[in-house]
């Protein structure tokens, strides 16, 4: 069976979505399918550019290639999931959130001008029209499925998947630092864990890694450098997978403070590493896995509450290990496996 995985990519940027597409391809090939990633470039600014990307997604021919039929298409991301195919399922990472739950906030530019508002309306119209044409409609999480139901009145089935190279993560020691991997972005809220550091013992440090070229990232790094607590923070930029795995393995706990995350690889990578997760009551995807006091803590999105819960782990290191063990068990009880994913997508 020939399967096309249809997605988009911002040129020269690789993140969780690209790792998911790669892992899906590998898992399909391991099950004797021929699979290929069909990726189109994506640009979101100025807003009217989105219309060109949407049309590109709709017009690409994925029915056959070189005279050979593509048997099935799996659509992952906006606007590539508009691609037309007679046997297409969508496994949606997320819609273009700036037209939905982020609309009207400082995290979206699609409400600021009349032209931008028209683009947002067109995105919603296309989703309403084209997504129901899929043979199957799936999402990567309940959070994404809930948005589809709320904004488009579409019902989708969540299918959880393991993080990329899940088998590589291992439990190690519980050293005195909190780890938070991911690009620096206002929606990731690295500033909260940095602000919490001031209320924690001097021995507790913070390790941040990820692309930091955004205005938010540069401003936060400047704040760290000018802070009396700056010497307790390591800002590593982009790191290798091996370095990331080691930092997960030996941290005291992992912070995932993102706002309304679609899924949250950080949570599952932490659990694979036997570490408790600190997240917030408005963090979305992580709340599908983190149980307060069992495998981590769910705090209010402020530095004071966050610091208080970290202090509990500092005071009782055995508690951190116990919660980390529970996190590994969570992976099993939620049946997070590629077998389950592939069975659904090919049914």
PADRENTI-533397 format. One record per residue (C-alpha): residue in three letters; x, y negated, z. Coordinates in pm, whole numbers, padded with zeros to 5 digits, always signed. Each point is the difference from the previous one (the first is absolute). Layout:
N
ALAXYZ/...
REM end
This chain:
347
UNK+00000+00000+00000/UNK+00131-00343-00098/UNK-00078-00266+00259/UNK+00060-00375-00029/UNK+00044-00199+00321/UNK-00109-00352-00087/UNK+00129-00283+00215/UNK+00166-00341-00009/UNK+00334-00132+00115/UNK+00149-00341+00056/UNK+00329+00031-00194/UNK+00305+00049+00223/UNK-00218+00051+00310/UNK-00033+00347+00153/UNK-00216+00070+00303/UNK-00251+00240+00147/UNK-00220+00009-00310/UNK+00291+00100-00221/UNK+00108+00267+00248/UNK-00354+00137+00006/UNK-00013+00026-00379/UNK+00339+00173-00003/UNK-00102+00245+00272/UNK-00330+00077-00174/UNK+00185+00075-00323/UNK+00245+00229+00181/UNK-00281+00186+00174/UNK-00192+00052-00324/UNK+00312+00130-00175/UNK+00063+00236+00292/UNK-00345+00145-00070/UNK+00083+00071-00366/UNK-00162-00312-00146/UNK+00164-00235-00247/UNK-00024-00344+00158/UNK+00123-00344-00092/UNK-00031-00345+00153/UNK-00152-00252-00243/UNK+00078-00340+00146/UNK-00089-00345-00128/UNK+00169-00322+00118/UNK-00198-00214+00240/UNK+00000-00374+00058/UNK-00255-00183+00214/UNK+00085-00366-00052/UNK-00137-00229-00117/UNK-00337+00162+00075/UNK-00114+00004-00363/UNK+00291+00236-00074/UNK-00194+00270+00183/UNK-00252+00008-00284/UNK+00276+00092-00245/UNK+00117+00279+00232/UNK-00355+00129+00034/UNK-00046+00008-00377/UNK+00335+00174-00040/UNK-00110+00267+00248/UNK-00324+00055-00187/UNK+00152+00013-00348/UNK+00289+00241+00053/UNK-00059+00331-00178/UNK+00046+00288+00242/UNK-00219+00255-00178/UNK+00292+00147-00194/UNK+00366-00052-00068/UNK+00206+00114-00298/UNK-00300+00196-00126/UNK-00046+00189+00327/UNK-00298-00053+00228/UNK+00049-00123+00356/UNK-00236+00229+00191/UNK-00063-00218+00303/UNK+00083-00348+00126/UNK+00039-00105+00364/UNK-00039-00375+00051/UNK+00176-00147+00303/UNK+00011-00380-00005/UNK-00178-00307-00129/UNK-00019-00070-00289/UNK+00145+00320-00145/UNK-00294+00194+00140/UNK-00214-00162-00273/UNK+00169+00224-00259/UNK-00258+00192-00202/UNK+00014+00380-00006/UNK-00268+00266-00027/UNK+00140+00188+00302/UNK+00117-00267+00241/UNK-00001-00002+00377/UNK+00102-00300+00208/UNK+00201+00040+00319/UNK+00003-00364+00101/UNK+00286-00145+00202/UNK-00185-00328+00024/UNK-00197-00242-00212/UNK+00125-00352-00066/UNK-00064-00108+00356/UNK+00034-00370-00078/UNK-00343+00027-00167/UNK-00151+00184+00296/UNK+00091+00007+00369/UNK+00282-00255-00036/UNK-00214-00239-00206/UNK-00026-00338+00167/UNK+00308+00052+00217/UNK+00354-00131-00032/UNK+00097+00343-00133/UNK-00198-00054-00323/UNK+00017-00259-00276/UNK-00318+00112-00178/UNK-00232-00246+00173/UNK+00195-00321-00026/UNK-00110-00114-00350/UNK-00304+00049-00219/UNK+00209+00200-00248/UNK+00135+00225+00275/UNK-00349+00059+00140/UNK-00114+00105-00347/UNK+00287+00249-00017/UNK-00098+00147+00339/UNK-00360+00038-00118/UNK+00120+00179-00315/UNK+00212+00240+00205/UNK-00303+00090+00209/UNK-00213+00042-00312/UNK+00254+00235-00161/UNK+00032+00209+00316/UNK-00379+00029+00023/UNK-00022+00107-00364/UNK+00303+00220-00062/UNK+00074+00179+00328/UNK-00333+00193+00003/UNK+00092+00141-00342/UNK+00270+00215+00162/UNK-00068+00372+00029/UNK+00116-00019+00362/UNK+00051-00301+00224/UNK+00252+00043+00282/UNK+00203-00231+00224/UNK+00315+00043+00205/UNK-00178-00089+00324/UNK-00333-00065+00169/UNK+00097-00366+00015/UNK+00016-00028-00380/UNK-00320+00204-00037/UNK-00179-00233+00243/UNK+00097-00303-00210/UNK-00136+00166-00315/UNK-00327+00069+00174/UNK-00024-00346+00154/UNK+00083-00207-00307/UNK-00102+00223-00294/UNK-00254+00240+00154/UNK+00213+00289-00129/UNK+00054+00319+00198/UNK+00347+00154-00012/UNK+00162+00295+00176/UNK+00318-00072+00200/UNK+00292+00240-00055/UNK+00299-00035+00232/UNK+00348+00076-00131/UNK+00338+00044+00171/UNK+00263-00273-00016/UNK+00270+00030-00263/UNK+00251+00275+00086/UNK-00185+00071+00325/UNK+00213+00305+00069/UNK+00312-00221+00029/UNK-00113-00178+00317/UNK+00123+00145+00329/UNK-00032-00081+00369/UNK+00318-00122+00169/UNK+00079-00205+00308/UNK-00201-00286+00153/UNK+00237-00294-00013/UNK-00086-00348+00124/UNK-00134-00156-00318/UNK-00331-00040-00181/UNK+00007+00070-00373/UNK-00212-00171-00266/UNK+00072+00076-00367/UNK-00168-00189-00283/UNK+00027-00314-00208/UNK-00025-00329+00189/UNK-00347-00138-00062/UNK-00260-00194+00196/UNK-00237+00296-00031/UNK+00265+00226+00160/UNK+00033-00237+00299/UNK+00360+00066+00099/UNK-00015-00322+00201/UNK-00222+00166+00263/UNK+00252+00268+00093/UNK+00280-00259+00002/UNK-00202-00226+00232/UNK-00070+00298+00227/UNK+00374+00053+00044/UNK+00027-00305+00227/UNK-00216+00171+00265/UNK+00196+00327-00005/UNK+00321+00099+00180/UNK+00327-00112-00155/UNK+00094+00360-00075/UNK-00290+00036-00248/UNK+00083-00089-00358/UNK-00183-00023-00330/UNK+00097+00133-00342/UNK-00167-00143-00310/UNK+00068+00112-00354/UNK-00147-00082-00339/UNK+00000-00268-00266/UNK+00006-00343+00166/UNK+00014-00245-00291/UNK-00351-00138+00058/UNK-00050-00338+00165/UNK-00141+00183+00301/UNK+00306+00225+00017/UNK+00250-00284-00030/UNK-00180-00209+00261/UNK-00015+00290+00242/UNK+00369+00083-00043/UNK+00083-00363+00071/UNK-00211+00016+00317/UNK+00182+00317+00105/UNK+00340-00157-00062/UNK-00093-00307+00205/UNK-00153+00197+00287/UNK+00177+00091+00327/UNK-00128+00353-00065/UNK+00138+00014-00354/UNK+00295+00215+00104/UNK-00247+00278+00088/UNK-00137+00016-00355/UNK+00158+00183-00295/UNK-00129-00112-00339/UNK+00127+00255-00248/UNK-00167-00089-00330/UNK-00045+00290-00237/UNK+00144+00328+00126/UNK+00035+00352-00134/UNK-00246+00278+00076/UNK+00266+00170+00212/UNK+00050-00315+00209/UNK-00375-00041+00042/UNK-00042+00360+00114/UNK+00278-00044+00258/UNK-00156-00319+00137/UNK-00338+00172+00033/UNK+00164+00299+00164/UNK+00168-00191+00283/UNK-00230-00291+00084/UNK-00210-00029+00314/UNK-00318-00073-00200/UNK-00113-00125-00340/UNK-00196-00319-00056/UNK-00258-00022-00278/UNK-00161-00340+00050/UNK-00141-00050-00348/UNK-00338-00171-00050/UNK-00268+00239-00134/UNK+00241+00242-00169/UNK-00136+00229-00273/UNK+00170+00311+00139/UNK+00332-00058+00169/UNK+00298+00224-00074/UNK+00179-00148+00300/UNK-00248+00171+00233/UNK+00040+00342-00156/UNK+00378-00028-00036/UNK+00016-00084+00370/UNK-00211+00304+00090/UNK+00219+00223-00220/UNK+00293-00136+00202/UNK-00167+00075+00334/UNK-00044-00369+00094/UNK-00295-00189+00148/UNK-00151-00278-00210/UNK-00090-00352+00113/UNK-00274-00157-00211/UNK-00284-00248+00034/UNK-00377+00008+00024/UNK-00027-00164-00345/UNK+00266+00207-00177/UNK-00235+00213-00209/UNK+00157+00323-00131/UNK+00220+00077+00303/UNK-00313+00009+00217/UNK-00109+00315-00184/UNK+00292+00182+00166/UNK+00112-00186+00312/UNK-00192+00093+00315/UNK+00063-00247+00281/UNK+00201+00156+00281/UNK+00034+00332-00185/UNK+00244-00052-00288/UNK+00054-00374+00030/UNK-00163-00324+00105/UNK-00262-00216-00170/UNK+00044-00356+00130/UNK-00156-00334-00073/UNK+00194-00185-00273/UNK+00205-00218+00231/UNK+00352+00018+00138/UNK-00105+00010+00367/UNK-00217+00311-00029/UNK+00256+00166-00226/UNK+00285-00061+00246/UNK-00201+00138+00290/UNK-00056+00331-00176/UNK+00361+00027-00111/UNK+00100-00052+00364/UNK-00192+00316+00090/UNK+00220+00200-00236/UNK+00313-00171+00136/UNK-00100+00091+00355/UNK-00088+00362-00089/UNK+00222+00135-00280/UNK-00157+00344+00044/UNK-00332-00155-00091/UNK+00146-00110-00334/UNK+00110+00356-00073/UNK-00337+00141+00103/UNK-00181-00244-00228/UNK+00242+00077-00282/UNK-00072+00371+00034/UNK-00371-00079-00017/UNK+00065-00199-00317/UNK+00155+00301-00169/UNK-00306+00203+00100/UNK-00222-00271-00152/UNK+00151+00074-00340/UNK-00118+00360+00031/UNK-00347-00068+00138/UNK-00077-00246-00282/UNK+00098+00261-00263/UNK+00234-00245-00170/UNK+00142+00213-00279/UNK+00057-00010-00373/UNK-00190+00324-00048/UNK-00315-00175+00118/UNK+00069-00302-00224/UNK+00061+00199-00318/UNK-00294+00232+00060/UNK-00236-00300+00010/UNK+00151-00196-00288/UNK-00009+00300-00234/UNK-00338+00139+00105/
REM end
